[in-house]
Amino acid sequence: MSAVLLDTHAWAWSLTGDERLSDAALAALSLAEVVYVSPISFFEIGQKVRIGKWPEMQPWAECLPSLLEEQGGRAAPLTPEICMQAALMDWGHRDPFDRLLAATAFNLKCPLLSADEVYDGLSNVSRQW
């Protein structure tokens, strides 16, 4: 089974039809049998909408769970083990959202679809874009 995990911005861009979603990312999405979105992405979008950092996502914020279902995606697991791995991984990057996404991709053994090059330094996470 081929699967991908979407970084928060990749999922948001797939919802809004944003042109920043690369051709390679679109191809990976169409080829994947399973497309995962982490529950932390729901939190990140909601929090950024609430504090005014992502106003363009306001129209989508209230219906994100149903939109994921409509897209045919699945919520990725967010287990205590993933949380501990994210907290303890030897990576200087401090963003908790990114750390949780990296640990989730590692645990799912699937690539992370992300434009963010910060993941490139991790030996156990494969970033596609």
Backbone atoms as SQL, in Angstrom:
CREATE TABLE atoms (id INTEGER PRIMARY KEY, chain TEXT, resi INTEGER, resn TEXT, atom TEXT, x REAL, y REAL, z REAL);
INSERT INTO atoms VALUES
  (1, 'A', 1, 'MET', 'N', 0.851, -1.181, 0.000),
  (2, 'A', 1, 'MET', 'CA', 0.000, 0.000, 0.000),
  (3, 'A', 1, 'MET', 'C', 0.892, 1.236, 0.000),
  (4, 'A', 2, 'SER', 'N', 0.673, 2.127, -0.947),
  (5, 'A', 2, 'SER', 'CA', 1.429, 3.376, -0.973),
  (6, 'A', 2, 'SER', 'C', 0.637, 4.453, -0.233),
  (7, 'A', 3, 'ALA', 'N', 1.363, 5.197, 0.581),
  (8, 'A', 3, 'ALA', 'CA', 0.720, 6.231, 1.383),
  (9, 'A', 3, 'ALA', 'C', 1.618, 7.455, 1.437),
  (10, 'A', 4, 'VAL', 'N', 1.011, 8.608, 1.690),
  (11, 'A', 4, 'VAL', 'CA', 1.740, 9.850, 1.925),
  (12, 'A', 4, 'VAL', 'C', 1.084, 10.559, 3.105),
  (13, 'A', 5, 'LEU', 'N', 1.896, 11.337, 3.798),
  (14, 'A', 5, 'LEU', 'CA', 1.406, 12.203, 4.868),
  (15, 'A', 5, 'LEU', 'C', 1.558, 13.630, 4.381),
  (16, 'A', 6, 'LEU', 'N', 0.501, 14.413, 4.475),
  (17, 'A', 6, 'LEU', 'CA', 0.552, 15.796, 4.014),
  (18, 'A', 6, 'LEU', 'C', 0.988, 16.723, 5.141),
  (19, 'A', 7, 'ASP', 'N', 1.950, 17.583, 4.839),
  (20, 'A', 7, 'ASP', 'CA', 2.259, 18.674, 5.747),
  (21, 'A', 7, 'ASP', 'C', 1.038, 19.587, 5.759),
  (22, 'A', 8, 'THR', 'N', 0.900, 20.373, 6.796),
  (23, 'A', 8, 'THR', 'CA', -0.293, 21.210, 6.952),
  (24, 'A', 8, 'THR', 'C', -0.507, 22.111, 5.747),
  (25, 'A', 9, 'HIS', 'N', 0.536, 22.782, 5.278),
  (26, 'A', 9, 'HIS', 'CA', 0.365, 23.684, 4.136),
  (27, 'A', 9, 'HIS', 'C', -0.008, 22.912, 2.870),
  (28, 'A', 10, 'ALA', 'N', 0.532, 21.714, 2.701),
  (29, 'A', 10, 'ALA', 'CA', 0.204, 20.921, 1.513),
  (30, 'A', 10, 'ALA', 'C', -1.278, 20.558, 1.512),
  (31, 'A', 11, 'TRP', 'N', -1.798, 20.195, 2.686),
  (32, 'A', 11, 'TRP', 'CA', -3.225, 19.885, 2.759),
  (33, 'A', 11, 'TRP', 'C', -4.055, 21.134, 2.484),
  (34, 'A', 12, 'ALA', 'N', -3.679, 22.247, 3.109),
  (35, 'A', 12, 'ALA', 'CA', -4.414, 23.499, 2.898),
  (36, 'A', 12, 'ALA', 'C', -4.408, 23.880, 1.425),
  (37, 'A', 13, 'TRP', 'N', -3.250, 23.762, 0.792),
  (38, 'A', 13, 'TRP', 'CA', -3.165, 24.115, -0.626),
  (39, 'A', 13, 'TRP', 'C', -3.985, 23.169, -1.484),
  (40, 'A', 14, 'SER', 'N', -4.107, 21.910, -1.075),
  (41, 'A', 14, 'SER', 'CA', -4.940, 20.975, -1.848),
  (42, 'A', 14, 'SER', 'C', -6.416, 21.340, -1.717),
  (43, 'A', 15, 'LEU', 'N', -6.795, 21.901, -0.582),
  (44, 'A', 15, 'LEU', 'CA', -8.185, 22.318, -0.376),
  (45, 'A', 15, 'LEU', 'C', -8.540, 23.557, -1.188),
  (46, 'A', 16, 'THR', 'N', -7.579, 24.474, -1.278),
  (47, 'A', 16, 'THR', 'CA', -7.859, 25.764, -1.905),
  (48, 'A', 16, 'THR', 'C', -7.440, 25.832, -3.372),
  (49, 'A', 17, 'GLY', 'N', -6.823, 24.756, -3.884),
  (50, 'A', 17, 'GLY', 'CA', -6.369, 24.763, -5.268),
  (51, 'A', 17, 'GLY', 'C', -5.196, 25.704, -5.490),
  (52, 'A', 18, 'ASP', 'N', -4.410, 25.903, -4.472),
  (53, 'A', 18, 'ASP', 'CA', -3.283, 26.824, -4.524),
  (54, 'A', 18, 'ASP', 'C', -2.238, 26.346, -5.535),
  (55, 'A', 19, 'GLU', 'N', -1.738, 27.264, -6.330),
  (56, 'A', 19, 'GLU', 'CA', -0.755, 26.932, -7.364),
  (57, 'A', 19, 'GLU', 'C', 0.604, 26.562, -6.792),
  (58, 'A', 20, 'ARG', 'N', 0.843, 26.823, -5.508),
  (59, 'A', 20, 'ARG', 'CA', 2.119, 26.456, -4.904),
  (60, 'A', 20, 'ARG', 'C', 2.247, 24.944, -4.707),
  (61, 'A', 21, 'LEU', 'N', 1.161, 24.214, -4.845),
  (62, 'A', 21, 'LEU', 'CA', 1.222, 22.754, -4.773),
  (63, 'A', 21, 'LEU', 'C', 1.913, 22.269, -6.045),
  (64, 'A', 22, 'SER', 'N', 3.097, 21.711, -5.887),
  (65, 'A', 22, 'SER', 'CA', 3.925, 21.361, -7.044),
  (66, 'A', 22, 'SER', 'C', 3.302, 20.240, -7.882),
  (67, 'A', 23, 'ASP', 'N', 3.762, 20.148, -9.117),
  (68, 'A', 23, 'ASP', 'CA', 3.308, 19.071, -9.994),
  (69, 'A', 23, 'ASP', 'C', 3.682, 17.710, -9.424),
  (70, 'A', 24, 'ALA', 'N', 4.878, 17.616, -8.841),
  (71, 'A', 24, 'ALA', 'CA', 5.308, 16.345, -8.239),
  (72, 'A', 24, 'ALA', 'C', 4.425, 15.992, -7.042),
  (73, 'A', 25, 'ALA', 'N', 4.041, 16.993, -6.271),
  (74, 'A', 25, 'ALA', 'CA', 3.152, 16.742, -5.130),
  (75, 'A', 25, 'ALA', 'C', 1.778, 16.292, -5.615),
  (76, 'A', 26, 'LEU', 'N', 1.269, 16.940, -6.638),
  (77, 'A', 26, 'LEU', 'CA', -0.021, 16.531, -7.195),
  (78, 'A', 26, 'LEU', 'C', 0.042, 15.102, -7.721),
  (79, 'A', 27, 'ALA', 'N', 1.148, 14.745, -8.359),
  (80, 'A', 27, 'ALA', 'CA', 1.308, 13.383, -8.872),
  (81, 'A', 27, 'ALA', 'C', 1.361, 12.385, -7.717),
  (82, 'A', 28, 'ALA', 'N', 2.100, 12.721, -6.669),
  (83, 'A', 28, 'ALA', 'CA', 2.182, 11.826, -5.504),
  (84, 'A', 28, 'ALA', 'C', 0.814, 11.635, -4.872),
  (85, 'A', 29, 'LEU', 'N', 0.032, 12.703, -4.803),
  (86, 'A', 29, 'LEU', 'CA', -1.327, 12.605, -4.252),
  (87, 'A', 29, 'LEU', 'C', -2.195, 11.683, -5.098),
  (88, 'A', 30, 'SER', 'N', -2.097, 11.811, -6.400),
  (89, 'A', 30, 'SER', 'CA', -2.958, 10.996, -7.261),
  (90, 'A', 30, 'SER', 'C', -2.546, 9.525, -7.272),
  (91, 'A', 31, 'LEU', 'N', -1.265, 9.256, -7.033),
  (92, 'A', 31, 'LEU', 'CA', -0.782, 7.879, -7.043),
  (93, 'A', 31, 'LEU', 'C', -0.939, 7.170, -5.699),
  (94, 'A', 32, 'ALA', 'N', -1.055, 7.932, -4.627),
  (95, 'A', 32, 'ALA', 'CA', -1.130, 7.333, -3.288),
  (96, 'A', 32, 'ALA', 'C', -2.451, 6.600, -3.082),
  (97, 'A', 33, 'GLU', 'N', -2.350, 5.431, -2.494),
  (98, 'A', 33, 'GLU', 'CA', -3.561, 4.694, -2.133),
  (99, 'A', 33, 'GLU', 'C', -4.189, 5.277, -0.877),
  (100, 'A', 34, 'VAL', 'N', -3.343, 5.811, 0.005),
  (101, 'A', 34, 'VAL', 'CA', -3.816, 6.420, 1.246),
  (102, 'A', 34, 'VAL', 'C', -3.148, 7.774, 1.412),
  (103, 'A', 35, 'VAL', 'N', -3.956, 8.789, 1.676),
  (104, 'A', 35, 'VAL', 'CA', -3.449, 10.131, 1.954),
  (105, 'A', 35, 'VAL', 'C', -3.810, 10.452, 3.399),
  (106, 'A', 36, 'TYR', 'N', -2.753, 10.643, 4.205),
  (107, 'A', 36, 'TYR', 'CA', -2.941, 10.930, 5.625),
  (108, 'A', 36, 'TYR', 'C', -2.789, 12.422, 5.904),
  (109, 'A', 37, 'VAL', 'N', -3.577, 12.886, 6.852),
  (110, 'A', 37, 'VAL', 'CA', -3.424, 14.218, 7.437),
  (111, 'A', 37, 'VAL', 'C', -3.379, 14.016, 8.938),
  (112, 'A', 38, 'SER', 'N', -2.390, 14.615, 9.573),
  (113, 'A', 38, 'SER', 'CA', -2.254, 14.471, 11.018),
  (114, 'A', 38, 'SER', 'C', -3.287, 15.316, 11.754),
  (115, 'A', 39, 'PRO', 'N', -3.799, 14.822, 12.874),
  (116, 'A', 39, 'PRO', 'CA', -4.677, 15.653, 13.704),
  (117, 'A', 39, 'PRO', 'C', -4.012, 16.966, 14.115),
  (118, 'A', 40, 'ILE', 'N', -2.676, 16.977, 14.188),
  (119, 'A', 40, 'ILE', 'CA', -1.984, 18.210, 14.557),
  (120, 'A', 40, 'ILE', 'C', -2.183, 19.285, 13.488),
  (121, 'A', 41, 'SER', 'N', -2.432, 18.886, 12.238),
  (122, 'A', 41, 'SER', 'CA', -2.697, 19.863, 11.181),
  (123, 'A', 41, 'SER', 'C', -4.035, 20.567, 11.399),
  (124, 'A', 42, 'PHE', 'N', -5.009, 19.842, 11.919),
  (125, 'A', 42, 'PHE', 'CA', -6.289, 20.469, 12.256),
  (126, 'A', 42, 'PHE', 'C', -6.063, 21.548, 13.318),
  (127, 'A', 43, 'PHE', 'N', -5.289, 21.192, 14.327),
  (128, 'A', 43, 'PHE', 'CA', -4.991, 22.118, 15.408),
  (129, 'A', 43, 'PHE', 'C', -4.215, 23.333, 14.892),
  (130, 'A', 44, 'GLU', 'N', -3.209, 23.078, 14.055),
  (131, 'A', 44, 'GLU', 'CA', -2.381, 24.168, 13.532),
  (132, 'A', 44, 'GLU', 'C', -3.211, 25.147, 12.705),
  (133, 'A', 45, 'ILE', 'N', -4.044, 24.634, 11.827),
  (134, 'A', 45, 'ILE', 'CA', -4.886, 25.509, 11.010),
  (135, 'A', 45, 'ILE', 'C', -5.845, 26.292, 11.902),
  (136, 'A', 46, 'GLY', 'N', -6.520, 25.594, 12.816),
  (137, 'A', 46, 'GLY', 'CA', -7.463, 26.271, 13.706),
  (138, 'A', 46, 'GLY', 'C', -6.811, 27.349, 14.542),
  (139, 'A', 47, 'GLN', 'N', -5.654, 27.052, 15.085),
  (140, 'A', 47, 'GLN', 'CA', -4.956, 28.020, 15.928),
  (141, 'A', 47, 'GLN', 'C', -4.535, 29.238, 15.109),
  (142, 'A', 48, 'LYS', 'N', -3.998, 29.009, 13.928),
  (143, 'A', 48, 'LYS', 'CA', -3.540, 30.129, 13.100),
  (144, 'A', 48, 'LYS', 'C', -4.711, 30.964, 12.586),
  (145, 'A', 49, 'VAL', 'N', -5.846, 30.337, 12.319),
  (146, 'A', 49, 'VAL', 'CA', -7.042, 31.097, 11.946),
  (147, 'A', 49, 'VAL', 'C', -7.491, 31.951, 13.133),
  (148, 'A', 50, 'ARG', 'N', -7.517, 31.347, 14.311),
  (149, 'A', 50, 'ARG', 'CA', -7.983, 32.051, 15.516),
  (150, 'A', 50, 'ARG', 'C', -7.156, 33.285, 15.828),
  (151, 'A', 51, 'ILE', 'N', -5.825, 33.191, 15.666),
  (152, 'A', 51, 'ILE', 'CA', -4.974, 34.325, 16.014),
  (153, 'A', 51, 'ILE', 'C', -4.707, 35.255, 14.823),
  (154, 'A', 52, 'GLY', 'N', -5.342, 34.976, 13.693),
  (155, 'A', 52, 'GLY', 'CA', -5.246, 35.868, 12.542),
  (156, 'A', 52, 'GLY', 'C', -4.036, 35.672, 11.656),
  (157, 'A', 53, 'LYS', 'N', -3.302, 34.569, 11.819),
  (158, 'A', 53, 'LYS', 'CA', -2.109, 34.322, 11.004),
  (159, 'A', 53, 'LYS', 'C', -2.409, 33.597, 9.690),
  (160, 'A', 54, 'TRP', 'N', -3.606, 33.070, 9.540),
  (161, 'A', 54, 'TRP', 'CA', -3.949, 32.349, 8.314),
  (162, 'A', 54, 'TRP', 'C', -5.411, 32.657, 7.945),
  (163, 'A', 55, 'PRO', 'N', -5.711, 33.925, 7.681),
  (164, 'A', 55, 'PRO', 'CA', -7.111, 34.317, 7.434),
  (165, 'A', 55, 'PRO', 'C', -7.737, 33.646, 6.212),
  (166, 'A', 56, 'GLU', 'N', -6.914, 33.305, 5.221),
  (167, 'A', 56, 'GLU', 'CA', -7.482, 32.675, 4.019),
  (168, 'A', 56, 'GLU', 'C', -8.031, 31.279, 4.291),
  (169, 'A', 57, 'MET', 'N', -7.672, 30.693, 5.439),
  (170, 'A', 57, 'MET', 'CA', -8.215, 29.379, 5.794),
  (171, 'A', 57, 'MET', 'C', -9.496, 29.482, 6.621),
  (172, 'A', 58, 'GLN', 'N', -9.900, 30.688, 6.977),
  (173, 'A', 58, 'GLN', 'CA', -11.108, 30.895, 7.783),
  (174, 'A', 58, 'GLN', 'C', -12.336, 30.172, 7.212),
  (175, 'A', 59, 'PRO', 'N', -12.601, 30.272, 5.908),
  (176, 'A', 59, 'PRO', 'CA', -13.796, 29.604, 5.375),
  (177, 'A', 59, 'PRO', 'C', -13.761, 28.080, 5.514),
  (178, 'A', 60, 'TRP', 'N', -12.587, 27.514, 5.657),
  (179, 'A', 60, 'TRP', 'CA', -12.431, 26.065, 5.701),
  (180, 'A', 60, 'TRP', 'C', -12.381, 25.529, 7.133),
  (181, 'A', 61, 'ALA', 'N', -12.042, 26.371, 8.076),
  (182, 'A', 61, 'ALA', 'CA', -11.697, 25.912, 9.424),
  (183, 'A', 61, 'ALA', 'C', -12.798, 25.091, 10.097),
  (184, 'A', 62, 'GLU', 'N', -14.017, 25.508, 9.997),
  (185, 'A', 62, 'GLU', 'CA', -15.108, 24.827, 10.704),
  (186, 'A', 62, 'GLU', 'C', -15.450, 23.446, 10.134),
  (187, 'A', 63, 'CYS', 'N', -15.069, 23.208, 8.885),
  (188, 'A', 63, 'CYS', 'CA', -15.491, 21.960, 8.250),
  (189, 'A', 63, 'CYS', 'C', -14.325, 21.052, 7.859),
  (190, 'A', 64, 'LEU', 'N', -13.166, 21.248, 8.450),
  (191, 'A', 64, 'LEU', 'CA', -11.997, 20.458, 8.069),
  (192, 'A', 64, 'LEU', 'C', -12.189, 18.944, 8.197),
  (193, 'A', 65, 'PRO', 'N', -12.759, 18.438, 9.288),
  (194, 'A', 65, 'PRO', 'CA', -12.934, 16.979, 9.360),
  (195, 'A', 65, 'PRO', 'C', -13.767, 16.415, 8.209),
  (196, 'A', 66, 'SER', 'N', -14.854, 17.087, 7.874),
  (197, 'A', 66, 'SER', 'CA', -15.679, 16.573, 6.783),
  (198, 'A', 66, 'SER', 'C', -14.990, 16.754, 5.432),
  (199, 'A', 67, 'LEU', 'N', -14.184, 17.801, 5.293),
  (200, 'A', 67, 'LEU', 'CA', -13.446, 17.983, 4.040),
  (201, 'A', 67, 'LEU', 'C', -12.423, 16.883, 3.826),
  (202, 'A', 68, 'LEU', 'N', -11.760, 16.466, 4.891),
  (203, 'A', 68, 'LEU', 'CA', -10.815, 15.360, 4.769),
  (204, 'A', 68, 'LEU', 'C', -11.546, 14.103, 4.296),
  (205, 'A', 69, 'GLU', 'N', -12.688, 13.861, 4.867),
  (206, 'A', 69, 'GLU', 'CA', -13.481, 12.692, 4.472),
  (207, 'A', 69, 'GLU', 'C', -13.913, 12.802, 3.007),
  (208, 'A', 70, 'GLU', 'N', -14.362, 13.986, 2.594),
  (209, 'A', 70, 'GLU', 'CA', -14.778, 14.194, 1.206),
  (210, 'A', 70, 'GLU', 'C', -13.627, 13.987, 0.235),
  (211, 'A', 71, 'GLN', 'N', -12.421, 14.355, 0.658),
  (212, 'A', 71, 'GLN', 'CA', -11.251, 14.168, -0.186),
  (213, 'A', 71, 'GLN', 'C', -10.811, 12.707, -0.243),
  (214, 'A', 72, 'GLY', 'N', -11.364, 11.879, 0.618),
  (215, 'A', 72, 'GLY', 'CA', -10.950, 10.481, 0.663),
  (216, 'A', 72, 'GLY', 'C', -9.708, 10.252, 1.499),
  (217, 'A', 73, 'GLY', 'N', -9.334, 11.244, 2.295),
  (218, 'A', 73, 'GLY', 'CA', -8.155, 11.129, 3.141),
  (219, 'A', 73, 'GLY', 'C', -8.473, 10.461, 4.470),
  (220, 'A', 74, 'ARG', 'N', -7.407, 10.183, 5.210),
  (221, 'A', 74, 'ARG', 'CA', -7.549, 9.559, 6.528),
  (222, 'A', 74, 'ARG', 'C', -6.799, 10.380, 7.562),
  (223, 'A', 75, 'ALA', 'N', -7.338, 10.415, 8.746),
  (224, 'A', 75, 'ALA', 'CA', -6.613, 11.029, 9.851),
  (225, 'A', 75, 'ALA', 'C', -5.491, 10.085, 10.259),
  (226, 'A', 76, 'ALA', 'N', -4.289, 10.615, 10.330),
  (227, 'A', 76, 'ALA', 'CA', -3.143, 9.826, 10.772),
  (228, 'A', 76, 'ALA', 'C', -3.250, 9.596, 12.276),
  (229, 'A', 77, 'PRO', 'N', -2.650, 8.539, 12.768),
  (230, 'A', 77, 'PRO', 'CA', -2.660, 8.335, 14.217),
  (231, 'A', 77, 'PRO', 'C', -1.810, 9.393, 14.910),
  (232, 'A', 78, 'LEU', 'N', -2.210, 9.757, 16.096),
  (233, 'A', 78, 'LEU', 'CA', -1.405, 10.631, 16.955),
  (234, 'A', 78, 'LEU', 'C', -1.360, 9.945, 18.310),
  (235, 'A', 79, 'THR', 'N', -0.400, 9.068, 18.449),
  (236, 'A', 79, 'THR', 'CA', -0.300, 8.201, 19.615),
  (237, 'A', 79, 'THR', 'C', 0.693, 8.762, 20.629),
  (238, 'A', 80, 'PRO', 'N', 0.653, 8.253, 21.855),
  (239, 'A', 80, 'PRO', 'CA', 1.673, 8.660, 22.829),
  (240, 'A', 80, 'PRO', 'C', 3.089, 8.363, 22.334),
  (241, 'A', 81, 'GLU', 'N', 3.262, 7.256, 21.626),
  (242, 'A', 81, 'GLU', 'CA', 4.579, 6.899, 21.102),
  (243, 'A', 81, 'GLU', 'C', 5.075, 7.929, 20.084),
  (244, 'A', 82, 'ILE', 'N', 4.186, 8.363, 19.194),
  (245, 'A', 82, 'ILE', 'CA', 4.558, 9.391, 18.216),
  (246, 'A', 82, 'ILE', 'C', 4.902, 10.694, 18.925),
  (247, 'A', 83, 'CYS', 'N', 4.127, 11.051, 19.920),
  (248, 'A', 83, 'CYS', 'CA', 4.392, 12.282, 20.678),
  (249, 'A', 83, 'CYS', 'C', 5.740, 12.220, 21.379),
  (250, 'A', 84, 'MET', 'N', 6.060, 11.082, 21.970),
  (251, 'A', 84, 'MET', 'CA', 7.351, 10.948, 22.655),
  (252, 'A', 84, 'MET', 'C', 8.503, 10.951, 21.660),
  (253, 'A', 85, 'GLN', 'N', 8.315, 10.299, 20.540),
  (254, 'A', 85, 'GLN', 'CA', 9.364, 10.307, 19.525),
  (255, 'A', 85, 'GLN', 'C', 9.600, 11.731, 19.036),
  (256, 'A', 86, 'ALA', 'N', 8.525, 12.479, 18.799),
  (257, 'A', 86, 'ALA', 'CA', 8.658, 13.868, 18.350),
  (258, 'A', 86, 'ALA', 'C', 9.401, 14.707, 19.388),
  (259, 'A', 87, 'ALA', 'N', 9.100, 14.472, 20.650),
  (260, 'A', 87, 'ALA', 'CA', 9.731, 15.247, 21.718),
  (261, 'A', 87, 'ALA', 'C', 11.205, 14.909, 21.890),
  (262, 'A', 88, 'LEU', 'N', 11.557, 13.647, 21.706),
  (263, 'A', 88, 'LEU', 'CA', 12.909, 13.189, 22.022),
  (264, 'A', 88, 'LEU', 'C', 13.846, 13.077, 20.824),
  (265, 'A', 89, 'MET', 'N', 13.324, 13.230, 19.605),
  (266, 'A', 89, 'MET', 'CA', 14.196, 13.044, 18.441),
  (267, 'A', 89, 'MET', 'C', 15.340, 14.058, 18.458),
  (268, 'A', 90, 'ASP', 'N', 16.493, 13.589, 18.010),
  (269, 'A', 90, 'ASP', 'CA', 17.697, 14.400, 17.973),
  (270, 'A', 90, 'ASP', 'C', 17.629, 15.299, 16.739),
  (271, 'A', 91, 'TRP', 'N', 16.967, 16.432, 16.887),
  (272, 'A', 91, 'TRP', 'CA', 16.745, 17.367, 15.794),
  (273, 'A', 91, 'TRP', 'C', 16.631, 18.737, 16.422),
  (274, 'A', 92, 'GLY', 'N', 17.438, 19.652, 16.011),
  (275, 'A', 92, 'GLY', 'CA', 17.459, 20.984, 16.604),
  (276, 'A', 92, 'GLY', 'C', 16.230, 21.829, 16.311),
  (277, 'A', 93, 'HIS', 'N', 15.414, 21.399, 15.377),
  (278, 'A', 93, 'HIS', 'CA', 14.218, 22.157, 14.999),
  (279, 'A', 93, 'HIS', 'C', 13.205, 22.130, 16.146),
  (280, 'A', 94, 'ARG', 'N', 12.713, 23.286, 16.531),
  (281, 'A', 94, 'ARG', 'CA', 11.876, 23.370, 17.733),
  (282, 'A', 94, 'ARG', 'C', 10.374, 23.424, 17.464),
  (283, 'A', 95, 'ASP', 'N', 9.956, 23.619, 16.239),
  (284, 'A', 95, 'ASP', 'CA', 8.533, 23.749, 15.944),
  (285, 'A', 95, 'ASP', 'C', 7.808, 22.443, 16.275),
  (286, 'A', 96, 'PRO', 'N', 6.882, 22.475, 17.241),
  (287, 'A', 96, 'PRO', 'CA', 6.221, 21.221, 17.645),
  (288, 'A', 96, 'PRO', 'C', 5.367, 20.600, 16.545),
  (289, 'A', 97, 'PHE', 'N', 4.784, 21.410, 15.681),
  (290, 'A', 97, 'PHE', 'CA', 3.986, 20.863, 14.586),
  (291, 'A', 97, 'PHE', 'C', 4.878, 20.057, 13.641),
  (292, 'A', 98, 'ASP', 'N', 6.007, 20.642, 13.252),
  (293, 'A', 98, 'ASP', 'CA', 6.933, 19.957, 12.350),
  (294, 'A', 98, 'ASP', 'C', 7.498, 18.690, 12.988),
  (295, 'A', 99, 'ARG', 'N', 7.818, 18.756, 14.266),
  (296, 'A', 99, 'ARG', 'CA', 8.362, 17.589, 14.952),
  (297, 'A', 99, 'ARG', 'C', 7.339, 16.452, 14.974),
  (298, 'A', 100, 'LEU', 'N', 6.076, 16.785, 15.232),
  (299, 'A', 100, 'LEU', 'CA', 5.029, 15.759, 15.251),
  (300, 'A', 100, 'LEU', 'C', 4.788, 15.189, 13.854),
  (301, 'A', 101, 'LEU', 'N', 4.839, 16.027, 12.845),
  (302, 'A', 101, 'LEU', 'CA', 4.656, 15.531, 11.480),
  (303, 'A', 101, 'LEU', 'C', 5.806, 14.606, 11.077),
  (304, 'A', 102, 'ALA', 'N', 7.022, 14.974, 11.425),
  (305, 'A', 102, 'ALA', 'CA', 8.169, 14.124, 11.105),
  (306, 'A', 102, 'ALA', 'C', 8.053, 12.767, 11.799),
  (307, 'A', 103, 'ALA', 'N', 7.708, 12.776, 13.077),
  (308, 'A', 103, 'ALA', 'CA', 7.569, 11.517, 13.817),
  (309, 'A', 103, 'ALA', 'C', 6.429, 10.675, 13.256),
  (310, 'A', 104, 'THR', 'N', 5.363, 11.318, 12.821),
  (311, 'A', 104, 'THR', 'CA', 4.232, 10.592, 12.237),
  (312, 'A', 104, 'THR', 'C', 4.637, 9.934, 10.918),
  (313, 'A', 105, 'ALA', 'N', 5.322, 10.684, 10.054),
  (314, 'A', 105, 'ALA', 'CA', 5.779, 10.109, 8.773),
  (315, 'A', 105, 'ALA', 'C', 6.702, 8.923, 9.028),
  (316, 'A', 106, 'PHE', 'N', 7.588, 9.062, 10.001),
  (317, 'A', 106, 'PHE', 'CA', 8.488, 7.963, 10.329),
  (318, 'A', 106, 'PHE', 'C', 7.703, 6.735, 10.781),
  (319, 'A', 107, 'ASN', 'N', 6.733, 6.934, 11.657),
  (320, 'A', 107, 'ASN', 'CA', 5.954, 5.806, 12.183),
  (321, 'A', 107, 'ASN', 'C', 5.056, 5.175, 11.132),
  (322, 'A', 108, 'LEU', 'N', 4.555, 5.965, 10.215),
  (323, 'A', 108, 'LEU', 'CA', 3.718, 5.424, 9.135),
  (324, 'A', 108, 'LEU', 'C', 4.558, 4.826, 8.014),
  (325, 'A', 109, 'LYS', 'N', 5.871, 5.090, 8.062),
  (326, 'A', 109, 'LYS', 'CA', 6.790, 4.613, 7.018),
  (327, 'A', 109, 'LYS', 'C', 6.357, 5.099, 5.641),
  (328, 'A', 110, 'CYS', 'N', 6.018, 6.389, 5.594),
  (329, 'A', 110, 'CYS', 'CA', 5.610, 6.973, 4.321),
  (330, 'A', 110, 'CYS', 'C', 6.262, 8.343, 4.167),
  (331, 'A', 111, 'PRO', 'N', 6.360, 8.811, 2.927),
  (332, 'A', 111, 'PRO', 'CA', 6.948, 10.129, 2.711),
  (333, 'A', 111, 'PRO', 'C', 6.044, 11.240, 3.226),
  (334, 'A', 112, 'LEU', 'N', 6.677, 12.339, 3.531),
  (335, 'A', 112, 'LEU', 'CA', 5.976, 13.553, 3.947),
  (336, 'A', 112, 'LEU', 'C', 5.941, 14.491, 2.747),
  (337, 'A', 113, 'LEU', 'N', 4.758, 14.860, 2.310),
  (338, 'A', 113, 'LEU', 'CA', 4.591, 15.790, 1.202),
  (339, 'A', 113, 'LEU', 'C', 4.671, 17.200, 1.756),
  (340, 'A', 114, 'SER', 'N', 5.792, 17.876, 1.508),
  (341, 'A', 114, 'SER', 'CA', 6.024, 19.186, 2.107),
  (342, 'A', 114, 'SER', 'C', 6.952, 20.021, 1.246),
  (343, 'A', 115, 'ALA', 'N', 6.669, 21.306, 1.163),
  (344, 'A', 115, 'ALA', 'CA', 7.567, 22.248, 0.500),
  (345, 'A', 115, 'ALA', 'C', 8.676, 22.694, 1.448),
  (346, 'A', 116, 'ASP', 'N', 8.555, 22.350, 2.706),
  (347, 'A', 116, 'ASP', 'CA', 9.465, 22.827, 3.745),
  (348, 'A', 116, 'ASP', 'C', 10.752, 21.997, 3.779),
  (349, 'A', 117, 'GLU', 'N', 11.854, 22.616, 3.415),
  (350, 'A', 117, 'GLU', 'CA', 13.143, 21.929, 3.359),
  (351, 'A', 117, 'GLU', 'C', 13.715, 21.602, 4.726),
  (352, 'A', 118, 'VAL', 'N', 13.089, 22.067, 5.786),
  (353, 'A', 118, 'VAL', 'CA', 13.599, 21.801, 7.136),
  (354, 'A', 118, 'VAL', 'C', 13.678, 20.300, 7.420),
  (355, 'A', 119, 'TYR', 'N', 12.853, 19.513, 6.744),
  (356, 'A', 119, 'TYR', 'CA', 12.831, 18.057, 6.945),
  (357, 'A', 119, 'TYR', 'C', 13.994, 17.342, 6.255),
  (358, 'A', 120, 'ASP', 'N', 14.669, 18.019, 5.347),
  (359, 'A', 120, 'ASP', 'CA', 15.707, 17.367, 4.545),
  (360, 'A', 120, 'ASP', 'C', 16.885, 16.857, 5.374),
  (361, 'A', 121, 'GLY', 'N', 17.117, 17.421, 6.530),
  (362, 'A', 121, 'GLY', 'CA', 18.218, 16.981, 7.364),
  (363, 'A', 121, 'GLY', 'C', 17.938, 15.725, 8.166),
  (364, 'A', 122, 'LEU', 'N', 16.728, 15.244, 8.115),
  (365, 'A', 122, 'LEU', 'CA', 16.364, 14.047, 8.888),
  (366, 'A', 122, 'LEU', 'C', 16.625, 12.790, 8.077),
  (367, 'A', 123, 'SER', 'N', 17.373, 11.876, 8.651),
  (368, 'A', 123, 'SER', 'CA', 17.701, 10.657, 7.925),
  (369, 'A', 123, 'SER', 'C', 16.532, 9.669, 7.882),
  (370, 'A', 124, 'ASN', 'N', 15.589, 9.800, 8.811),
  (371, 'A', 124, 'ASN', 'CA', 14.504, 8.825, 8.891),
  (372, 'A', 124, 'ASN', 'C', 13.189, 9.317, 8.288),
  (373, 'A', 125, 'VAL', 'N', 13.208, 10.488, 7.635),
  (374, 'A', 125, 'VAL', 'CA', 12.003, 11.035, 7.021),
  (375, 'A', 125, 'VAL', 'C', 12.309, 11.368, 5.571),
  (376, 'A', 126, 'SER', 'N', 11.463, 10.881, 4.671),
  (377, 'A', 126, 'SER', 'CA', 11.603, 11.166, 3.259),
  (378, 'A', 126, 'SER', 'C', 10.602, 12.259, 2.891),
  (379, 'A', 127, 'ARG', 'N', 11.133, 13.421, 2.470),
  (380, 'A', 127, 'ARG', 'CA', 10.278, 14.526, 2.044),
  (381, 'A', 127, 'ARG', 'C', 10.140, 14.479, 0.531),
  (382, 'A', 128, 'GLN', 'N', 8.920, 14.637, 0.046),
  (383, 'A', 128, 'GLN', 'CA', 8.677, 14.723, -1.399),
  (384, 'A', 128, 'GLN', 'C', 8.060, 16.075, -1.695),
  (385, 'A', 129, 'TRP', 'N', 8.453, 16.634, -2.805),
  (386, 'A', 129, 'TRP', 'CA', 7.827, 17.862, -3.271),
  (387, 'A', 129, 'TRP', 'C', 8.093, 18.012, -4.748);
